[in-house]
Amino acid sequence: MTEQERKALAKLVTEPPKFNEPMRHHTTLRVGGPADALVTVHTLDELQKVVQFALERGLPILVLGEGSNLIVKDGGIRGIVLRLSGELTRINFDTQEIEVGGGTYLPHLLVKAAQRGLSGLECCTGVPGTVGGALISNAGTAEEFIGGKVTRVTVLTHEGILRTVEKDELRFSYRSSNLKELGLVIVSAVFNLSRDEPKAIMERIHRRWRYRWETQPVNMPCAGCIFKNPPGDRAGRLLDAAGLKGVRIGDAQVSTVHANFIVNLGNAKAKDVLALAELMRETVKAKFGITLEYEVQIVGEDE
Ligand SMILES: Cc1cc2nc3c(=O)[nH]c(=O)nc-3n(C[C@H](O)[C@H](O)[C@H](O)COP(=O)(O)OP(=O)(O)OC[C@H]3O[C@@H](n4cnc5c(N)ncnc54)[C@H](O)[C@@H]3O)c2cc1C
């Protein structure tokens, strides 16, 4: 990005963009090289202006949620990394159909909905991402997903046009959706939730939380499950049976708590994480003949 482009970009937004910003500060695994520009937009108007600016100059855009499903390579990201804030994180509770900004932090949404006696998103308990990130990968458990509760999604298309996509056009399956094709940015989503006692909903959330604390390395830097479950089995079970728990490359380690998680012991680089992930895949392939598919998204450039 040229100096001129940097100056022009800064004029479009109220919060000063961060240039050459290390992405390890913005991913839950704490790895990733510098983004050319990290731009936080607080309004729909700012978002549209920045997207238009990028489209006119052919600058790539990556929308960042909480970075909880990302491995950003050590060479970082060229172009603009876009983060949604302010009015793009609002929750509108006017009816049982709630409208939520794409940048809304899911754990916050779950608690707010529970307090108002609205149930249906408990499958996302402990998913430390945003509504936009969760919709892209249809986050949830192995059995229940966020996509099941959505009635419509408003996106900014790859051409920069605001468009509302109705439920019948949305496709959700296990850790997958068609939203990347439908839009560049998930601006907001409407969920249809059901009524229940706030206390009962909070109890369900707490129960799921306890289970996570017992079975996952939630207090360590990680990016959730590295691989999707193959049909009829669990990636964690296969990786554990292959003897991979505790295996290390640099400061990247296969969690000793859950074999489908890689944790950062302190100074892991993305190249360590990726080498370890490939070792995990190759070992499972050699032992069980099953090729694991990545659940985390790998973005950016090599160093
Ligand atoms: C401890 C831990 C536990 C986890 N447990 C689970 C779990 O149980 N189930 C589960 O499904 N996942 C789980 N995850 C993974 C992760 O939290 C989810 O995939 C989450 O939905 C990612 O959201 P995010 O906002 O962090 O997205 P990011 O990681 O920031 O981005 C992921 C993708 O979504 C895109 N994206 C993000 N926001 C937008 C937007 N507004 N518009 C367009 N594109 C966007 C990004 O460009 C990227 O392609 C876990 C992760 C951790 C660290």
The ligand as a MOL file (V3000), in Angstrom:
LIG
                    3D

  0  0  0     0  0            999 V3000
M  V30 BEGIN CTAB
M  V30 COUNTS 53 58 0 0 0
M  V30 BEGIN ATOM
M  V30 1 C -11.2360 -22.1090 22.6560 0
M  V30 2 C -11.9950 -22.1660 21.3510 0
M  V30 3 C -13.1310 -22.9670 21.2510 0
M  V30 4 C -13.8500 -23.0340 20.0500 0
M  V30 5 N -14.9620 -23.8260 19.9900 0
M  V30 6 C -15.6930 -23.8730 18.8620 0
M  V30 7 C -16.8980 -24.6740 18.7870 0
M  V30 8 O -17.2950 -25.3360 19.7360 0
M  V30 9 N -17.5630 -24.6900 17.6250 0
M  V30 10 C -17.1790 -23.9750 16.5470 0
M  V30 11 O -17.8510 -24.0210 15.5180 0
M  V30 12 N -16.0470 -23.2350 16.5660 0
M  V30 13 C -15.3090 -23.1570 17.6940 0
M  V30 14 N -14.1690 -22.3880 17.7370 0
M  V30 15 C -13.7090 -21.7100 16.5130 0
M  V30 16 C -14.1650 -20.2470 16.3390 0
M  V30 17 O -14.4130 -19.6280 17.5890 0
M  V30 18 C -15.4210 -20.1340 15.4820 0
M  V30 19 O -15.1820 -20.6340 14.1920 0
M  V30 20 C -15.8960 -18.6700 15.3800 0
M  V30 21 O -17.1740 -18.6640 14.8320 0
M  V30 22 C -14.9720 -17.7890 14.5360 0
M  V30 23 O -15.4110 -16.4560 14.6640 0
M  V30 24 P -14.4190 -15.2350 14.5670 0
M  V30 25 O -15.2380 -13.9980 14.7080 0
M  V30 26 O -13.3110 -15.3900 15.5240 0
M  V30 27 O -13.9110 -15.3660 13.0850 0
M  V30 28 P -12.4300 -15.1770 12.5460 0
M  V30 29 O -11.5780 -16.2770 13.0590 0
M  V30 30 O -11.9670 -13.7910 12.8090 0
M  V30 31 O -12.6600 -15.3820 10.9950 0
M  V30 32 C -13.0610 -16.6290 10.4890 0
M  V30 33 C -13.5510 -16.4450 9.0640 0
M  V30 34 O -14.7550 -15.6970 9.0680 0
M  V30 35 C -14.6090 -14.5310 8.2500 0
M  V30 36 N -15.3930 -13.4640 8.8860 0
M  V30 37 C -15.3840 -13.0870 10.1920 0
M  V30 38 N -16.2870 -12.1100 10.3910 0
M  V30 39 C -16.8570 -11.8460 9.1790 0
M  V30 40 C -17.8570 -10.9240 8.7160 0
M  V30 41 N -18.4860 -10.0620 9.5280 0
M  V30 42 N -18.1600 -10.9350 7.4090 0
M  V30 43 C -17.5520 -11.7890 6.5420 0
M  V30 44 N -16.6190 -12.6790 6.9120 0
M  V30 45 C -16.2710 -12.7070 8.2220 0
M  V30 46 C -13.1270 -14.2560 8.2270 0
M  V30 47 O -12.7610 -13.4980 7.0990 0
M  V30 48 C -12.5720 -15.6630 8.1890 0
M  V30 49 O -12.6620 -16.1740 6.8790 0
M  V30 50 C -13.4280 -22.2970 18.9260 0
M  V30 51 C -12.2860 -21.4880 19.0250 0
M  V30 52 C -11.5810 -21.4150 20.2240 0
M  V30 53 C -10.3690 -20.5270 20.3120 0
M  V30 END ATOM
M  V30 BEGIN BOND
M  V30 1 1 1 2
M  V30 2 1 2 3
M  V30 3 2 2 52
M  V30 4 2 3 4
M  V30 5 1 4 5
M  V30 6 1 4 50
M  V30 7 2 5 6
M  V30 8 1 6 7
M  V30 9 1 6 13
M  V30 10 2 7 8
M  V30 11 1 7 9
M  V30 12 1 9 10
M  V30 13 2 10 11
M  V30 14 1 10 12
M  V30 15 2 12 13
M  V30 16 1 13 14
M  V30 17 1 14 15
M  V30 18 1 14 50
M  V30 19 1 15 16
M  V30 20 1 16 17
M  V30 21 1 16 18
M  V30 22 1 18 19
M  V30 23 1 18 20
M  V30 24 1 20 21
M  V30 25 1 20 22
M  V30 26 1 22 23
M  V30 27 1 23 24
M  V30 28 2 24 25
M  V30 29 1 24 26
M  V30 30 1 24 27
M  V30 31 1 27 28
M  V30 32 2 28 29
M  V30 33 1 28 30
M  V30 34 1 28 31
M  V30 35 1 31 32
M  V30 36 1 32 33
M  V30 37 1 33 34
M  V30 38 1 33 48
M  V30 39 1 34 35
M  V30 40 1 35 36
M  V30 41 1 35 46
M  V30 42 1 36 37
M  V30 43 1 36 45
M  V30 44 2 37 38
M  V30 45 1 38 39
M  V30 46 1 39 40
M  V30 47 2 39 45
M  V30 48 1 40 41
M  V30 49 2 40 42
M  V30 50 1 42 43
M  V30 51 2 43 44
M  V30 52 1 44 45
M  V30 53 1 46 47
M  V30 54 1 46 48
M  V30 55 1 48 49
M  V30 56 2 50 51
M  V30 57 1 51 52
M  V30 58 1 52 53
M  V30 END BOND
M  V30 END CTAB
M  END
